[in-house]
Amino acid sequence: MRALLALTALAPALALMKPPTNPLLDDAKQLLGNAGKFAQKKVATTLEDLAALPEKTKKDAQSARLKRASQSRQKAPDQLSAEQIAKYEALGLSYEDGAWKRSTKRHEAYNEENDISIYARTAEPDVYDVERWQDDAAAEFEDEFIVDQYMPRRKRRFVPKQAVAEEEVEVSEDLTRLGFRNDNGKWSRTAPRTGARTVVIEGSRGRTLEVKATTETDLHAISRLEYILTWSQLETPQNIWDASLRIARDPSFVFVWAAATARLGLLFSQQYGLDDFFSTEQLTLDASPEILVAGSIFVLAAYARKAHWSGSSGPLTVGALERSIADGWFTGFSRAPDTPQGRKENGLPYAMVASLLTLLAAAPRVEILHHYLQNRLEADIAAAMPLFIVEDQTLCALAVSALAIVGCGGVAGAMEYFSLNWARPPPTFSDEKNAIADALETDALSARTLEARADKCDAQRDGPAVKKCYDQAAQRALDEGEAFERVADAWLMHFHDTSTADVEVDDRARETKSYPAVAAAFVSGASAAAAYAAGGLAAPLALHAAGSVVDAIIPTPADVLKPKKATFDVDAVLPKTATPCCPRPRRR
């Protein structure tokens, strides 16, 4: 009971021991705290201002110095002339506080001739002029009809489109293979055909190969082989002589050619007259044994030259310009010189015209080589003969004629030899083999490169997708190379009696075979010189006429080759295993 009374009396005692609360004292404490913070902030700001005072003072001093220097350079109005003051005021400047400043007031001397709007403030518009212009404009158009709705909405009548005439599409093998069918003029598509397709590869000299293939890889290989065979028979790139021969595309060039040919023949005739060149005595032709033998040799040499240059544009020394003129006539002056295939398509009329023009151009050439050069050679050789040969007139004449004949043949052969630097060589049997060997080497190199890249690619480092792309590219190159090798092997086995394992690039076959062409030119020049020595100027002209007939009519062995055909089924040949491509054979 006593403990309970003690606890009851303890609570009022503790309440009496707590100090009383004074609101004024709390406000005073808060006011003193705010005053201390303000004083602290003010002291900090004052210290910062004091620290920045030297810099500000420096800037103010610099600004004042610049302002004073600027004002010192400006002249007061009493130091300027009236003209200068008027110019300043026209620019909108006024002198205030010791300096010329931009003025906001409009100059009193403003007028239409002295427009200061581009220098100072824009002039205020004249209200009277504006109102008068508006009244004049309204009076000008008050009789006009104003269209409120310049685009009225109306219903348009439906006009069906006119039916367009559809072009008839021929049902080809490609469309059928892709699954397109044409039933009574209506096209439909079904599943593409997966059967074998027959493709004909056309080569040179009438050789064709029918190939049956199914997969797209084999068909691509067939197309590539045909392209390579066609490319191997094309002529070498054009040179400066081709550009020179294009002058024959001008229809009027034939008159220039005729005049130049006649003038060139007259230039090297004796006394530069017509009587000597067309004299009856010199153009008399006797059928002597010497002329017949020389003529036979000349005709054989002309035929050998034609056979050598068969399939090409021909030599540059004989008939190049004349063939270009005939090309212009037969192609409408669009292709001159024309390709050998284009000339062959023109047939016998083209050959006759080209041979006739070549014969006409041979007249000044015969005059230069035989009537001028051969006579000079005979005179020089006779003057250089030893005395014991000169004493025997028959031996001397024979020796002089023989040496002059050999000299004329040497001149003709030398001209043919030097022209071979720019002439296009005729195609050979090695061109196709070299082209196929080059393609095989390219495939082998590509397959090895892609396979090496695929081996170096790491799936963890580069990613599985990159590794898969490299593997697919290597496998694709390997498959395409094997497909092309199968088709090329069939072509080589049927027409060249070799295989892709034995074929190799022969760089020597690519060089121009100059020996037959030079030999034919030498024999032609020598035989024509012998005919001139035996029968005069008419004999070589007759020989050139016979050679023109040979060029126009008699075909070469390449023109009468029997076409060769062969067949090959790609699906019947088992594809090779996917092994790394072996390196191609070495070049010889």
C-alpha positions, 0 to 999 in steps of 0.5 A: 500500500505504501509503494502504491502511494509512493508511485502516485506521488512520484508522477506530480513530482516529476512534472514539477521538476520539468522547466517551463516552456517560453515561446519568446525564448525559442523565437530568439534562438531561431533569430540568432541562428538565422542571423549567424547563417546570413552573416556567414554567407555575407562574409563568404560573398564579400571574400569572393567579391574581394578576390574577383575585384582585381580581375573586374578592375582590370577588365573595366580598365581595359574597356575604358582604355579601348573606349577612350582610344576609339573616341580619340580616333573619332573626330568631332563635327567641328573637325569635319567638313560639311560633306563628311558630316552629311555623309555620316548623317545619311548613314544614320549616325549622330555625334553623341557623348564624344562619339558617332553612334547609330541614330534612331531618328530618321534623317531629314534629307531622306528622299526617293533618290537618297534611300537610307533604308539599306543603311539605317532604319527602314522608312515608314510607309506612306499611308496616302500612297498605299491607300491610293494604290489599293483604290486603283487596284480595286477599280481595275478588277471590279468588273472581273468575275470572281470564281469562288470555287475554282475546283468544283466537285463533280462525279466522274463517269467510270471509263474502263481501261482499254484492253492491251494487246498481249504479246504471244509468248513462245513456249520455250524449253526454259519455260517448260522446265520451270513448270509453266504450261499454256493451255488454250492461251491460258498460262498455268504453273505446275511443279518444275520439271526435274528431267534431263535437259539437252544443251548443244555446245557449238565450237569452232570448225563445225564441232558440236557436242550435245550434252544432257544434264539435270542439275543447275550446277551441270547446266552452269558448267555447260554454259561456261564451257560454251562461253570459253570456247567462243572466247578462245576463237575471238580475235585479239584486242583492237589496235591502232590499225583497226582505228585507221581502217575505220575510215572506210565507214565514210561512204565518200572514202572510196573516191579518195581511195581511188584517186590515191591509188591512181596517183600512187601508180603514176608517181612511180612510172617513168616521166610520171605520164600515162603513156609509159604505164599503160603502154601497149608494148609493156602490157604485152603478155606472152605465155612463155614457160618462165611466166607459166612456172612463175604464175603457178608458184604465185597462185600456190603461194596466194592459196597458202597465204589464204589458208594461213590467214583463214578465220582471221581479219587477214594480213595488213600488207595485202587487201586490208583497206580494200576489205574494209571498204567492202565491209562498209558497203555490205554492212551499211557502213556500220561495221568496217572492218567487219569480223571474220564471221560477218564476212563469211556470212556475206558469202561469195558477193562480198569475196568477189568485191573485196578481191576486185578492189584488192586487184585494183590496189595491186596495180600501184604496188606492182608498179612500185615493187617491180617497175621501180624497185626491181629495175633499180636493184638490177642496175645497182647489182649490175654495177657491183658485179665482178669483171669475170662475170660481166665478161659473160653477158648471159651469166651476168644477166642471169645473176643480176635477174636472180639477185633482183628477184631474191631482193624483191622477195625479201622486201615483200617478206620483210614487210609481211614480217614487220606487219605481224606486230599489229596483225591479228594472228589466225586461230589455231587448234591449241586455242581451245585447249589453252582456254580450257587449261586456264579455266581449270587452273583458275578453278583449282586455285579458287577451290584451294583458296576457299578451302584454306579459308574454311580450315582457318575459320574457327566456329568458337572464335568467328561464330558458327554462322561464319564457319558455315558460310565458309564451308558452303562456299568451299563446297560450292566451288569444289562442286562447280569445278568438278562439274566443269571438269567433267564437261571439259573432259568430254569435249577434249576426249571427243575433239582433241584426243586428250583429257583434262588430266593431260591438258596444260597451258602451252604459251608457245602456241599463243605466239604468232606463227610468222613463218608460213605468212612470211614464207608465202609473202617471200614466194609471192614477191619473188615469183612476181619479180620473175614473171616481170623479168620474163614478160614485163609489167603485164605478167605480175598484173596477170598473176595478181589477177589470178591470185584475186580469183583464188582468194574469192572462189577457192575455199580453204581446208578450214572452210570445207571441214566436215562437221563433227558431232558428239553426245555426252550424258553428264548423269551417266558419269559418276561424280568424283568424290569431294576431295581437295583439288589437285594442282594443275599441270605445269606450264610449258 
